[in-house]
Structures are given as structure tokens and as C-alpha cells.
Amino acid sequence: MTAEPPYLAIAAGIRHRIASGELAPGDRVPSTRAIVRESGVAMATATKALAALAREGLVRAVPGVGTVVADAAPAHPGGGAAPLTRDGVVAAAVRIADGEGLAGLSMRRVAAELGTSTMALYRHVPSKQELVRLMTDVGFGELPLGRPSGDWRAQLAHAARQLWVSYRRHPWMARAMASFIRPEPMPEAMKYTEWVLRALREANLGARQVMHAHLLLIAYVQGLGMAMELEALALQDTGVSNHEWMDRNERRFAAIVASGGYPVLASVFEHEPFELDLDSLFDFGLDRLLDGIAVIIAETSA
């Protein structure tokens, strides 16, 4: 007798938990990373297991949450699939990446989400790399930049905060944009760049200063955006929030500090507790970065 493929065995286990009521509609099912860790299989195997459940309509991807038990029938039952379009493929990919990260995204997974074959996707998107490029440009297209105000600082702060909001909505996006040294040609992203460059150019900066300021702003938001993605993946994989994680490890940190050799670290927390919040850290750093650009503008004007 031929042994059952590992991904089918994993899918069967999760299916049983759903059928028994252990996992109710809306409950998170194990993520691909959790399956890899618990079952000792490759990421591709874990992805195939969730894809198999998605094809059955048992699970669905929820942005910012992960893969959860579905509470409805399959979106595309046999023979009733909606016409396949490039925009539809990209939208499905965004939903999957929002819920499971880029690690959970594959052409096979998108095909399962849409109830079609993997080969059918390639008629609209030639590769996963191109798919991620299109997804990222969709994220930039969501940014409500509005009309330039003439105030360079307000405009840069607005552009940075809108990108931060997009990275929070799509945690995978910062990593997808990892190389601004070799940028991908994306119309919506280039509109964002044009908007920022116009604000800097109106501040009477030279071309070199304009580009350095723009790239520094992008690098700053992107760096914290990638930290935010790691935070989201940790929550998805463990189900433990940052506050819960710190509570669990507080005594260990305190024991290390109490052992001596950390006087400054001890004094920092002596009278006022500190809780790391990425939003407040983002605002603090953005204000300091804009302060620095203001100095350059003042020197140039003088």
C-alpha cells in the first residue's frame, strides 16, 4: 500500500480538529511555520497542507490574523469559478500574504484560493517574483497622498506615516521592498517617489540632497516595517503577544540586571517602566529625521 503523502496527513489532522469542533469557525489554524515546527516537514509541505484545506473551503486567509477556519462554503465550488483576471490573481495573493506572510505565498496556494489550476495563473502572471512586484505596487496605490500642501515637513511626515500604515496593513510589504538600491519598476511606487521628491525639491535642496533625503526616509520606514513583520510572524506562530512575552521573561531579565554590571540599564527602569511600542518609536525617529533635514534646508537657504 502506498503511504499517504505527508501534506495529506497533516491536512487530515487539521480537518479532524475542525470536524470535531476543536477548531470552530474563525479560529486560527496552525500556520505554515507552526506546522513545520510541530511536524518536522518542509515549508512547501506545510503550504500544500493548508492549500488542500483551502481548496475544500475549510479554511481561509484573514489579513493580519493568519489562516482561520472558514464559516462559509467554498468561494468557487466546482464548475462555478469566476473569470480569472490578473487583478483577481493579485488580490488573492495579497489576501494570502496578509494572513500568512510571504512564506505562505506560492502560485499553487493562490490557485487553491481561486479554485483554479496553477498553470492557469501563469497566463496572467508569469512568476511569483512578478506577482510580488504587482502586489507591492497595489500597496503603494492604496496610499492617500492627496495634493501637495507646500509645507515640505508636513508633506514628508504625511508620506512616511501613510507608508507606515500600509506596512501595518500588509506586513510582508516592507520585506518585498527590501532593495531600494535595485528598485523594481512600479508605477504606483514611482508616483509615491514623485510626490516625496517634489516636496523636497520645493525646499530648495540640490538633486543629491533630495535623493539622499528621500532614500533615507524610505530606509527608515522600511527598517521598522520589517521589524513589524517579525512581530506579526511571532504572534502568528506562537499566539503570544509582545506584552505576554515580556511578562513571561521579566524575571529572567531582572535576574541578569541584578547580578551586577548593568548600572545604566538598571537606572533607566528604576523609576519609570518602559514598554516598547513600534508606533511611538516610529514617531520619535521620524521627528528626529525631519529635524536633521530641516538643518540641511536652513544651511542651504543661508
HELIX and SHEET records of a PDB file:
HELIX    1   1 PRO A    6  ALA A   19  1                                  14    
HELIX    2   2 THR A   32  SER A   39  1                                   8    
HELIX    3   3 MET A   43  ARG A   55  1                                  13    
HELIX    4   4 ARG A   86  GLU A  100  1                                  15    
HELIX    5   5 LEU A  102  GLY A  104  5                                   3    
HELIX    6   6 MET A  107  LEU A  114  1                                   8    
HELIX    7   7 THR A  118  LEU A  121  1                                   4    
HELIX    8   8 LYS A  128  GLY A  141  1                                  14    
HELIX    9   9 TRP A  152  ARG A  169  1                                  18    
HELIX   10  10 MET A  173  ALA A  176  1                                   4    
HELIX   11  11 PRO A  187  ARG A  201  1                                  15    
HELIX   12  12 ALA A  207  THR A  238  1                                  32    
HELIX   13  13 ASN A  242  ALA A  258  1                                  17    
HELIX   14  14 PRO A  263  VAL A  268  1                                   6    
HELIX   15  15 LEU A  278  SER A  301  1                                  24    
SHEET    1   A 2 VAL A  59  VAL A  62  0                                        
SHEET    2   A 2 GLY A  66  VAL A  69 -1                                        
END                                                                             
